[in-house]
Amino acid sequence: MPYQAVIFDLDGTLLDTIKDIADAVNCVLEKNQYPDHSIEHYKQMVGLGLKQLIVDALPEAARDAATIKRVAGEAAEEYDRRWKNKSKPYPGVVDLLAQLKMKGIKLAILSNKPHAFTQACVKALLPGTVFDVVLGAQDTMPHKPAPDGALKIAEMLGLSVEAILYVGDSKTDMQTAQAAGMFAVGVSWGFRAEDELWENGADKIIYAPQELLELV
């Protein structure tokens, strides 16, 4: 069956957002007199949503529920002030999306970034691209790697899972694709190493955005 849609992860797949995320969380950590982290460390911590990022960023002794909730709230407020300072699409992504639309491929985004931030990033940093569905993290649906969001998108698009490519940069994405029964495409330019993608179910890895066109 030819593929009729692509579900993309956002951070590390379409957009390079790591500097703004790191700046926001480090700012809050420093204000609370906790150690901050390097960009490379953040690349390993992101992907499972804001709450889990804060859990991983905090010292173990500070990971009580009240502190996690407070610091996560502060980080969300700080990120709201910074989210588009340094973030931008990866080279070739905008052209890829335009060519997929020209081919009649439906486009969707599924992210563990909070839904409001996901929508804001797409609108501001990928202007002119018409996505059929954009879903960020919401309390009403389990986060990736649970397949619920991917299956919801398939339902909204009116397509079987076999007709959908799932594209992401982390083990969370590969696990999501496999759990949903979708063809899992890993990208080499994101936040995680190629080995992580293969070890967690990647069916294929691409090394430049244009390579995705060969699959549709």
N, C-alpha and C positions, 0 to 999 in steps of 0.2 A: 504494500500500500504506500503510495507517495505521501510524504509528509505535507500536512496542510497548515500547521501552526508551529510556532516556537515559543516556549516559555523560557524567559531569561531570569536568572538571578540578577540583582542590581549591583551591589557593592562588590568590586573585584572582578566583575564580569562586563558590565556596560560602563560603569563609572569608577574612576579612581578616587575614592572618598577617604582614604585612610588618614591623610594628614589632618583633615578637619575633625575626624573622629578622635584621633590621638590628641590634638590640641584641646578639644573640649573636655575630654576625660582627664587629661593631665592637669588642666587648669583647676578642676574640681578637687582632684587628689591633693594638689599642692595647697589649696585653700584649707583643706582639712588636715594638713600636715601628714599626709601619707606619701610614700615613695611613688614617683611617676615611672613611666615605661617608655621604651624606645618604639619607633615606628615598626621595626621588625617584630617586636613582641606583640604589638597590636594586630599585626597581620595574622598571628596565630590565635589571638583571642576572639576576634570578631566572627560573626556568622550565626550565632545562636540567639541573637536578640540583645536588647539593651540591658535587661536585668542580669543575664548571664555574663555579659561583658563586665559589668560592675562587680559581680561576685569574683570573677577572675582577676580583676584589676586591684581589688582591695587586699591588704594583708590578711592572712588567715585569721588573725585575732580580731579583725574588725568585720567579720562576715556574719554578724547577727542580723536578724530580719529587719530591725528598726534602722540600722545603719545602711543596709543595702537599699531599703526603700528611700531613705533620705538622700543618699548620694546619687541614686539613679534619677531622682527627681531633679536634683541640681545639675546633673550631667545633661538631662534632656533640655533644661533651660539654657545651659551654656551652648549646647549643640544648635539650638534654635537661633542663636546669635552668630554662629560660625559656619553653618553647613555648606554654604556655597563660596566660602573664601578661597579655597584651594582645590575644590573638587572639580573634575572635568571628565568628559568621555575619554575612553582609551582611543588611541589613533585607529582610524578605520571603522569605528563602531557606527558613527552617524551614517556613513555611506552604506554600510552593511544593512542597516535598518531600512534605508530608502530602497535599496535593491530588493529586499525581501518583500516590501509592500508592493513594489512594481510587479513582482511575480505572483501577487495575490495571496501571499502567506499571511495568516493571522498572527499578530504579535501580542504577547502577554508578559507581564512581570510578576514574579512571586518573590517577595523579600521578607526576611526576618527583621528588617528595619521597621520601626513603628509606622503604621499606615499613613499617618499625616505627613511624616518626613519622606516616605517613599513617594507619595504623590507630588510633594513639593519639589523633590529632586528631579523627578521625571519632567515636570512642567518647566522648570528653570534650566536644566542642564541638557535636556534632550528635546528642545523646542522644535515643533514642526513634525515630530514623529507621532503618528496616530496609533496608539496601542488600543487593542480591543478590550483588554482587561489589565488593570494594575491593582495588585493586592499586596499590602504590607501586613505586618504583624498586628493582629487584633485579639482581644480577649475571647472572642467568640469562636476562635478556631485554633487548634493545636499548631504550634510553630513547626517549621521544617526541623528535622528530617521526617516528621509525620507527613504522609502523603495527602492529607486532607485538602490543603490549599491547591495542590496540583490537580487533584481530582475535581475540585470545585471549578477550577478554570476550564477543564475539559468539558464539564457540564455546561458552563456558561457559553462556551464556544460551539457547543453542539457536535463535538467530535469524540471519537473513540481515543483511548490513550495510545493506541498503535499509530495514530495519525499525527502525533505530537513529538517534537524534539524538545528535550529539556537541556538547557545550557547553563553551566555554572563553574565556579572556580574552586570549590572546596568539597571535602568529604560529605558535608551536610547536604550539598546539592546532589552529589552522586547517589547518596543513600535515598534522598527524596525521589529522584527519578526512578530508581530501581523499585522502591516501595510502591510507586504509582504505576509501574509497568510501562514506563516511557523510555525511549532511547536516550541514554545519558551521554552528553557531550561535555567534556572538560575543556577549559581554556587554560593555556599555559601562561598567560600574561597576568593572572590575578594574584591573590594574596598567598596562595598555598603552592606547595611543590607538586610536580608532576606525579611523583610516586604516590602521594596521598590520593590523587584522583584514580589512578589505576587500582590501588588497593581497596578502594571503596566503591567499585562497580562501574567505572567509566567504560562505555562501549567504544568511545573514540576520543582522542584529544586533538584539538586544533591549535595551531601556533600563530595564526593571524585571523582576524575576523572574516576576511573574504573566503576562507576555507569552508565556512559554514554553507556557502552557496552551493558547494558541490554535493551537499546532502539533501537539498530540496528540489 
